[in-house]
Amino acid sequence: MAVAVHTINVPESTDEDERHVLDVGELAVEMNSQLCKGQAAPLFDVEALDGKRIRLQDLRGKIVLLAFWASWCGECVAEIPVLKELYKAFGGDERFAMIGLSLDRSAQTVRNFTKSQEMNWTQAVLGDWSQTTIPSQYAVSYIPTMYLIDQNGVLVEVLRGPKMRDAIEKAFADLE
């Protein structure tokens, strides 16, 4: 099921007895396909806040936790303590990469926010949803959305909260 909402301002009619047809033009709808476990994670290439490039293909061999978020998103902010614990637990392991992809409009906002929240993992700013195709490639329909990607670039899980730790531990066990 899908819901689309679009507001159209209709000018007032001068003749209330006469019915008018209002041509609103064409409406193009792009459908997001569902990204499923076992599928290859879509490749991306973005600039991190530190100026370095983040290319998913360069992370092959590592378990990747990819988090779509924004500083203005209350649920995203609520998820930060869990992400910080995960980074504390796994961030030092060279077989693990954690990447935040922010949908904030301003890189400076993200720099300030991640610094104040001590979000020390790699961060990039995608900008407004309308400015990037990466969320649609990942079929992101809400944030926060987190993806666990295995060492072969395959989607393992879409998850949130405490389940993330168990999924990461299982992914590490599968490496051995």
ABEGO torsion letter per residue (X at the ends): XBBBBBBBBBBBBABAABBBBBBAEBBBBBBBBBBBBGBBBBBBBBBBAAGBBBBAAAABGBBBBBBBBBAABAAAAAAAAAAAAAAAAAAABAABBBBBBBABABAAAAAAAAAAAGBABBBBBAEBAAABAAAAAAGBABOBBBBBBBAAGBBABBBBEAAAAAAAAAAAAAAX
